[in-house]
Amino acid sequence: MEPPAFYNDLTLTEAEAWRLIARGAADRHSPYHLMQLASLGMDADGLPSPRLRTVVLRAVDATARILRFHTDARSPKGAELAACPRVQVLFYDPGHKIQLRLDATAAPAPDELRRAAWAATNRHGRLCYAVTDAPSSPQAVPAADFAAEAEEAVFQPYLLTVSALDWLYLAAQGHRRARFAYGADGSLADMGWLTP
């Protein structure tokens, strides 16, 4: 079997990575639609502890290297990201055996973008923001209580500005791994192959 065009080409590898990420924002069936977001929080003893969760990729600006996800503003992740905005994102496509790890800095979206994203969120999507208690609140029963209407005030998009992308392609003919670093404006600052 012939390897894909990107197999031995750094420029094509980077383009393929961003093509896959962009597809994830547009196609809810794509393996890149859900991403794992790792941040730093505090454990029960007050010690720094990794926090990992799955979030939905809502938008991508491949030129500026910015990803967007939405969360409930009352969620503990908001305080975690405010205290330490450096995060890592993981995508994995088991069918094509491609893993992408992105180093990024998280920031709440500006209010204008927050309002536009809320306006574009359908009624079903808004139900996620209608729970009466903050996410992670203890409760006596398994089902959450919902308000009659979701409140826009608890809806918070976050922007992730990517500073580096680590590509891993697992292939029978030989794995390929590469790293791409980006400047503050999203421009490619450096790229190179790594030992898989």
Secondary structure, 3 states (H helix, E strand, C coil): CCCCCCCCCHHHHHHHHHHHHHHHHHCCCCCCCEEEEEEEEECCCCCEEEEEEEEECCEEECCCCEEEEEEECCCHHHHHHHHCCEEEEEEEECCCCEEEEEEEEEEECCHHHHHHHHHHCCHHHHHHHCECCCCCCCCCCCCCCECCCCCHHHEEEEEEEEEEEEEEECCCCCCEEEEEEECCCCCEEEEEEECC
